[in-house]
Amino acid sequence: MSGCIVLSDFIVHEILVDLPRSDIIAFKDKLEVCLEEFSTTEGREYQPEPDVVIRSDGRKTLFRPFTSPSSVGAKIVVDTAGVDPARAPVSDGHTESAKPVSLALHGLVVVCDKNGLPTGILNVEEVTGYRKSMNVMIPYMWRQNTKRIVMFRAGKQALWHLRLALALRGSEIERITVVNQSYLRAQTLVDRLQQENRQRWSSTAAIGCLDSSHPDYEQALKELLLEVDVVFCTVPTRQALFSSRYITSSMRGSPFISAIGSWIPEIAELDPEILSYRPKGETGSSILVNDRANAMSNSSEVLVEVGEVLKLLREKGTLSQNEHGHSKRNSLLTWLRPGFVVYKSIGLRVTDLAARNAILSLAQDRGVGICIPDF
C-alpha cells in the first residue's frame, strides 16, 4: 500500500489495542529515539511553535506543526470541554443540526514526506491518548516497583495508561485503583479494563475504583497514596488532585508520579510543594520532563530531560570506561529506579510525528485504511 493512507478512529483503535508486547516495545523504542534526538541534537530548533485559539463559547483549538529530517506534519485539535452542551451543535460541513456533539477532543493529523507529499491523514482521538500514554511508559519501564497503581481520571488517556501498564508489566502489578469525580464513569472504565485484561493480558491485579462521594474519601485516598508505587495523573484541572502531604508523609518508599502536562499554563495537576520534595537521603532533581523549555516548574528546580537520560543510558559502554562516567550513570539509575520521580510530560511536537509515522507503518503492514494513490 502506497500513497496517502487515511485512518479513521476505529481503525487506529483496532491497530493499537491488539498490539503484542513486542510491538508495543518497538513503538516505545521509536519514541525514545525521537526524544533522545530532540534533547541531544539540533532537532528542537526546527520545531515551529504551537498556538491555541479560544473562542467566546469556550471552544479551544490547538494548532501544532512539527518537522523532522524525513517528515513534516500538523495536528489540529478542538477541545469542547468548556462548551455548554446546549451550544454545541453538530455540523455536516454545510448546515448545523440540533444534535449535540460529544464534548471531547476532536481533530486530525496530516503527515507529509520531507518534500511535502501527503503520506497520511489520521483521526486524532485514539492516537493522542496512545501517544501521551506511551510517553509516560518510557520512564515507567525504568521503575523498580509497580505493585500498587493509582490512576486519576477515567477517560481515554487513563484507559491507555492502564492498558499499556498491564501489557508491559501486568505480572508485576498487584492493585490498580481508579479515582474519578464520577464514580459511575470510573466503574465503567474498571469493568472495561477487567474484560480486556481477561482477553489479552491475564494479569492477576485487583482492579477497582474509589468513590469520591464517599464520606471517608479523603482518608481512603490518603491511605492509598501512602503506600502507592505509581501515580498516573491525566486530569486537566486547575486544582491539585491531592495534597502533597499524602506522598511526603509516607515512610515506605518513593513513588513514581506522572502528569501528562497541558496545552495551557493554567492547568496544574500536582501540588506545587511536591515538586520541591526530597525524600530523606536522596539528592538531585526529582523532576523529569520531555521538554525543559516548555515545562512548568519553580525557577529553583533542576529539570532533567528524558532524551538526555536515554542518551546517557545508551552510552553505558563508554561511561563504564571511566570512573566519573560510571559513577554518574549509577547515580542516575539509583534515582530513576527506586527514587522519587515526578515526570511532567508536556505535549512534544516531534513525538506526535514519530507516533503517527509508526501507526501509518503498522497500517501499511496490515493493509488497513483507505489508500489514495497520487494524492
C-alpha positions as CSV (number, residue, x, y, z in Angstrom):
1,M,0.0,0.0,0.0
2,S,1.5,3.3,-1.1
3,G,0.2,6.9,-1.5
4,C,-1.7,8.7,1.2
5,I,-3.3,6.5,3.9
6,V,-6.4,7.7,5.7
7,L,-7.1,6.1,9.1
8,S,-10.4,6.5,11.0
9,D,-10.5,6.5,14.8
10,F,-11.9,2.9,14.7
11,I,-9.1,1.6,12.6
12,V,-6.5,3.3,14.7
13,H,-8.0,1.7,17.8
14,E,-8.1,-1.7,16.3
15,I,-4.4,-1.5,15.3
16,L,-3.2,-0.3,18.7
17,V,-5.4,-2.3,21.1
18,D,-4.3,-5.6,19.7
19,L,-0.5,-4.9,19.5
20,P,1.5,-7.7,21.2
21,R,4.0,-6.7,23.9
22,S,6.9,-6.9,21.4
23,D,5.3,-4.4,19.1
24,I,4.4,-2.1,22.0
25,I,8.1,-2.1,23.0
26,A,9.1,-1.4,19.4
27,F,6.7,1.5,19.3
28,K,8.1,2.8,22.6
29,D,11.7,2.5,21.2
30,K,10.8,4.7,18.3
31,L,9.5,7.4,20.7
32,E,12.7,7.0,22.7
33,V,14.9,7.7,19.6
34,C,12.7,10.7,18.9
35,L,13.1,12.1,22.4
36,E,16.8,11.5,22.5
37,E,17.4,13.3,19.2
38,F,15.2,16.2,20.4
39,S,17.2,16.7,23.6
40,T,20.7,16.0,22.3
41,T,20.8,17.3,18.7
42,E,19.6,20.4,16.9
43,G,16.1,18.9,16.3
44,R,14.3,21.3,18.6
45,E,15.5,24.2,16.6
46,Y,13.3,23.1,13.7
47,Q,10.0,22.8,15.6
48,P,7.6,25.7,15.0
49,E,5.7,27.0,18.0
50,P,2.1,25.7,18.5
51,D,-0.8,28.1,19.0
52,V,-4.1,28.0,20.8
53,V,-7.3,29.9,19.8
54,I,-10.0,30.2,22.5
55,R,-13.4,31.2,21.1
56,S,-16.0,33.2,23.1
57,D,-18.1,30.0,23.7
58,G,-15.1,28.3,25.4
59,R,-14.0,26.2,22.5
60,K,-10.2,25.8,22.3
61,T,-8.5,25.0,19.1
62,L,-4.8,23.8,19.1
63,F,-2.6,24.1,16.0
64,R,0.6,22.1,16.4
65,P,3.0,21.9,13.4
66,F,6.1,19.6,13.5
67,T,9.0,18.6,11.4
68,S,11.8,16.0,11.2
69,P,14.5,15.3,8.6
70,S,12.2,12.9,6.8
71,S,8.7,14.2,7.5
72,V,6.5,17.3,8.2
73,G,3.0,17.5,9.6
74,A,0.5,19.3,11.6
75,K,-2.2,18.5,14.2
76,I,-5.5,20.4,14.6
77,V,-7.4,19.6,17.8
78,V,-10.6,21.2,19.0
79,D,-11.3,20.9,22.8
80,T,-15.0,21.3,23.5
81,A,-14.8,20.6,27.2
82,G,-15.5,24.2,28.1
83,V,-18.6,24.5,25.8
84,D,-22.1,24.4,27.1
85,P,-23.6,21.2,25.6
86,A,-26.7,23.1,24.6
87,R,-24.5,25.3,22.5
88,A,-22.5,22.5,20.8
89,P,-24.3,21.6,17.5
90,V,-23.1,19.0,15.1
91,S,-22.0,20.4,11.7
92,D,-22.1,18.4,8.5
93,G,-19.9,21.0,6.8
94,H,-22.9,22.9,5.3
95,T,-25.6,23.0,7.9
96,E,-25.8,22.5,11.7
97,S,-28.2,20.1,13.3
98,A,-29.6,20.3,16.8
99,K,-27.9,17.1,17.9
100,P,-25.1,17.9,20.4
101,V,-21.6,16.7,19.8
102,S,-19.7,14.7,22.4
103,L,-17.7,17.2,24.4
104,A,-14.2,15.8,23.9
105,L,-11.1,16.2,21.8
106,H,-11.7,16.0,18.1
107,G,-9.4,16.7,15.1
108,L,-6.9,15.2,12.7
109,V,-3.2,14.9,11.9
110,V,-1.8,15.4,8.5
111,V,1.6,13.9,7.7
112,C,3.8,14.6,4.6
113,D,7.2,13.4,3.5
114,K,10.1,15.8,3.5
115,N,9.1,17.1,0.1
116,G,5.6,17.8,1.2
117,L,3.8,14.9,-0.5
118,P,0.9,13.7,1.8
119,T,1.5,10.2,3.3
120,G,-1.2,10.1,5.9
121,I,-4.4,11.6,7.5
122,L,-5.3,10.3,10.9
123,N,-8.2,10.9,13.2
124,V,-6.6,12.4,16.3
125,E,-8.7,11.0,19.2
126,E,-7.2,7.5,19.7
127,V,-3.8,8.5,18.6
128,T,-3.5,11.3,21.2
129,G,-4.4,9.1,24.1
130,Y,-2.0,6.4,23.0
131,R,0.9,8.7,22.3
132,K,0.7,10.6,25.6
133,S,0.4,7.3,27.5
134,M,3.3,5.8,25.6
135,N,5.5,8.8,26.5
136,V,4.8,8.0,30.2
137,M,5.6,4.4,29.7
138,I,9.3,5.3,28.9
139,P,10.3,6.3,32.4
140,Y,7.7,3.9,33.9
141,M,9.6,1.0,32.4
142,W,12.7,2.1,34.3
143,R,11.0,1.8,37.7
144,Q,11.8,-0.9,40.2
145,N,8.4,-1.2,41.8
146,T,4.9,-1.1,40.2
147,K,2.8,-3.2,42.6
148,R,0.3,-0.5,43.5
149,I,-1.0,1.9,40.9
150,V,-3.4,4.9,41.5
151,M,-4.9,6.4,38.4
152,F,-6.6,9.8,38.5
153,R,-9.4,10.2,36.0
154,A,-11.3,7.7,33.9
155,G,-11.1,9.0,30.3
156,K,-9.4,7.7,27.2
157,Q,-5.9,8.6,28.3
158,A,-6.4,6.9,31.6
159,L,-7.6,3.8,29.8
160,W,-4.5,3.8,27.6
161,H,-2.1,4.3,30.5
162,L,-3.6,1.2,32.2
163,R,-3.8,-0.9,29.1
164,L,-0.1,-0.3,28.4
165,A,0.9,-0.8,32.0
166,L,-0.9,-4.2,32.0
167,A,0.5,-5.2,28.6
168,L,4.1,-4.3,29.6
169,R,4.2,-5.2,33.3
170,G,1.0,-6.9,34.2
171,S,2.7,-9.8,36.0
172,E,4.2,-7.3,38.5
173,I,1.0,-5.3,39.3
174,E,-1.0,-6.3,42.3
175,R,-3.6,-3.5,42.5
176,I,-5.0,-0.7,40.3
177,T,-7.3,1.9,41.8
178,V,-9.1,4.5,39.6
179,V,-10.0,7.8,41.2
180,N,-12.6,10.0,39.4
181,Q,-15.2,12.5,40.2
182,S,-17.9,10.4,38.6
183,Y,-17.9,7.0,40.3
184,L,-20.1,5.6,37.5
185,R,-17.5,6.6,34.9
186,A,-14.7,5.1,37.0
187,Q,-16.6,1.8,37.4
188,T,-17.3,1.7,33.6
189,L,-13.6,2.0,33.0
190,V,-12.8,-0.7,35.6
191,D,-15.4,-3.0,34.0
192,R,-13.9,-2.5,30.6
193,L,-10.3,-2.9,31.8
194,Q,-11.2,-6.1,33.6
195,Q,-12.8,-7.6,30.5
196,E,-9.8,-6.6,28.3
197,N,-7.4,-7.9,30.8
198,R,-9.1,-11.3,30.8
199,Q,-9.0,-11.3,27.0
200,R,-5.4,-10.0,26.4
201,W,-3.0,-9.8,29.4
202,S,-4.2,-12.1,32.1
203,S,-2.7,-10.1,34.9
204,T,-3.8,-11.1,38.4
205,A,-4.0,-7.4,39.5
206,A,-7.1,-6.4,41.5
207,I,-8.7,-3.5,39.6
208,G,-11.2,-1.2,41.4
209,C,-12.2,2.4,41.9
210,L,-12.5,4.9,44.8
211,D,-15.8,6.6,45.2
212,S,-15.1,10.4,45.6
213,S,-18.6,11.0,47.0
214,H,-18.0,8.7,50.0
215,P,-17.8,10.5,53.4
216,D,-14.4,8.9,54.1
217,Y,-13.0,9.7,50.6
218,E,-10.0,11.9,51.7
219,Q,-8.9,9.4,54.3
220,A,-9.2,6.5,51.9
221,L,-7.2,8.5,49.3
222,K,-4.5,9.3,51.8
223,E,-4.2,5.6,52.7
224,L,-3.9,4.7,49.1
225,L,-1.2,7.3,48.4
226,L,0.8,6.4,51.5
227,E,1.6,3.0,50.1
228,V,1.5,3.7,46.3
229,D,4.3,2.8,43.9
230,V,2.9,4.6,40.8
231,V,0.6,7.6,40.4
232,F,-0.8,8.4,36.9
233,C,-2.4,11.8,36.6
234,T,-4.4,12.6,33.4
235,V,-6.7,15.4,34.6
236,P,-6.7,18.8,33.0
237,T,-7.5,20.6,36.3
238,R,-6.7,24.0,37.8
239,Q,-6.6,22.5,41.3
240,A,-4.2,19.9,42.7
241,L,-5.5,16.4,42.6
242,F,-4.2,15.5,46.1
243,S,-2.3,17.1,48.9
244,S,1.5,16.7,48.8
245,R,1.3,15.5,52.4
246,Y,-0.3,12.3,51.3
247,I,3.0,11.4,49.5
248,T,5.6,13.2,51.6
249,S,4.4,11.6,54.9
250,S,4.9,8.1,53.6
251,M,7.7,6.0,55.2
252,R,7.6,3.1,52.8
253,G,9.3,4.4,49.7
254,S,9.5,6.9,46.9
255,P,6.8,6.7,44.2
256,F,6.8,7.5,40.5
257,I,4.3,10.2,39.7
258,S,3.4,11.2,36.1
259,A,1.4,14.2,35.0
260,I,0.7,14.4,31.3
261,G,1.0,18.1,31.1
262,S,-1.3,20.6,29.4
263,W,-1.6,22.8,26.5
264,I,-2.4,25.9,28.6
265,P,-0.4,27.2,31.5
266,E,-3.4,27.4,33.9
267,I,-3.6,23.6,34.2
268,A,-1.8,22.2,37.2
269,E,-2.4,18.6,38.4
270,L,0.1,18.5,41.2
271,D,0.5,20.3,44.5
272,P,3.5,22.7,43.9
273,E,5.1,21.5,47.2
274,I,5.5,18.1,45.7
275,L,7.9,19.5,43.1
276,S,10.4,20.6,45.7
277,Y,10.1,17.4,47.9
278,R,13.3,15.4,48.5
279,P,12.9,12.2,50.4
280,K,15.5,11.7,53.2
281,G,18.8,10.5,51.7
282,E,18.0,11.5,48.1
283,T,19.8,14.3,46.3
284,G,19.5,15.9,42.9
285,S,16.4,16.6,40.8
286,S,13.1,14.8,41.3
287,I,11.5,16.2,38.2
288,L,11.8,14.6,34.8
289,V,10.5,16.3,31.7
290,N,10.4,15.7,28.0
291,D,10.8,19.4,27.1
292,R,12.7,21.6,29.5
293,A,11.9,24.9,27.7
294,N,8.1,24.4,28.0
295,A,8.0,22.6,31.4
296,M,6.3,24.4,34.2
297,S,8.3,24.4,37.4
298,N,9.8,26.7,40.1
299,S,12.8,28.6,39.0
300,S,15.0,26.8,41.5
301,E,14.2,23.4,40.2
302,V,16.7,21.3,38.2
303,L,14.9,19.6,35.3
304,V,16.2,16.6,33.5
305,E,15.0,15.7,30.0
306,V,14.1,12.1,29.2
307,G,16.1,12.4,26.0
308,E,19.2,13.3,28.0
309,V,18.7,10.3,30.2
310,L,18.2,8.0,27.2
311,K,21.5,9.1,25.7
312,L,23.3,8.6,29.0
313,L,21.9,5.1,29.5
314,R,22.6,4.2,25.8
315,E,26.3,5.2,26.3
316,K,26.8,2.8,29.2
317,G,29.7,1.1,27.4
318,T,31.6,4.3,27.1
319,L,30.7,5.5,30.5
320,S,31.9,2.3,32.2
321,Q,35.4,3.0,30.9
322,N,36.0,5.9,33.3
323,E,35.2,6.4,37.0
324,H,33.4,9.6,36.6
325,G,31.1,8.4,33.9
326,H,30.4,5.1,35.8
327,S,29.5,7.0,39.0
328,K,27.3,9.4,37.1
329,R,25.3,6.5,35.5
330,N,25.0,4.6,38.7
331,S,23.7,7.8,40.5
332,L,21.2,8.3,37.7
333,L,19.9,4.7,37.9
334,T,19.7,4.9,41.7
335,W,17.3,7.9,41.2
336,L,15.3,6.6,38.2
337,R,14.6,3.0,39.5
338,P,13.7,3.3,43.2
339,G,13.9,7.1,43.8
340,F,11.2,9.7,44.0
341,V,10.5,10.8,40.4
342,V,7.9,13.3,39.1
343,Y,7.5,13.0,35.3
344,K,5.9,16.1,33.7
345,S,5.1,15.1,30.2
346,I,4.4,18.2,28.1
347,G,2.9,17.8,24.6
348,L,6.0,17.4,22.4
349,R,5.6,18.1,18.7
350,V,8.2,15.6,17.4
351,T,6.6,12.7,19.3
352,D,3.4,13.5,17.5
353,L,5.2,13.0,14.2
354,A,7.0,9.8,15.4
355,A,3.8,8.2,16.7
356,R,1.8,9.0,13.6
357,N,4.6,7.6,11.3
358,A,4.7,4.4,13.5
359,I,0.9,4.0,13.2
360,L,1.0,4.6,9.4
361,S,3.7,1.9,9.1
362,L,1.6,-0.6,11.1
363,A,-1.4,0.2,9.0
364,Q,0.6,-0.4,5.8
365,D,1.9,-3.7,7.1
366,R,-1.6,-4.8,7.9
367,G,-3.2,-3.5,4.7
368,V,-5.8,-1.4,6.5
369,G,-7.2,2.1,6.0
370,I,-8.1,3.9,2.8
371,C,-5.2,4.4,0.4
372,I,-5.4,7.3,-2.0
373,P,-2.7,6.9,-4.7
374,D,-1.2,10.0,-6.2
375,F,-3.0,12.2,-3.6
